[in-house]
Amino acid sequence: MSTNAGNSMAAIMTVLVTIVMWMTALIGAIVILAGGVELISMLSGNPISIGAVKIDDHDITLQELSAGLLGAIVVVAAVIFVCLELRKILATLTAGDPFVPDNAVRLTRIAIAIAVTQLMRYAIALVIGLSVEGAKIQLSFDLIAWASVAALFILSQVFREGTRLRDEEKMTI
């Protein structure tokens, strides 16, 4: 693939990642805001009216809502973080030099962010299962997410080695 084709693909991917990031931020803000209003209504014991919408019928428990809000915050933060790291990686690709030490670190950070998100999912499920009467603890193993974590750790090592080899080659006469 030529450099121009690689740069144009990196530019397209940067736009797509940016769209995903902003859509996640927007949808996440709406969900977190709505959940926050519901939480305030539940804690105050008073219905909240916003225009024609009246919030007074709570179909979930305080623990479920709190866990859901925490989960939403974690997922939104993780997706935005991953998108920002991907944009930095794509910037090095656009510049024509993706094998820089920072990209190995970025891939490791992305892997950690996905792993933490999965672990938080388990923790939230446990908290709900243990604190809500009648709730069952249902933990599911997301093979795709954990395979992605493993693949990203492997790719970060590939980038570290690629960077080392490139630096060695530059030192060769």
Summary of the structure (lengths in Angstrom):
residues: 173
radius of gyration: 21.6
end to end distance: 27.6
largest distance: 76.7
contacts: 459
relative contact order: 0.11
helix: 78%
strand: 3%
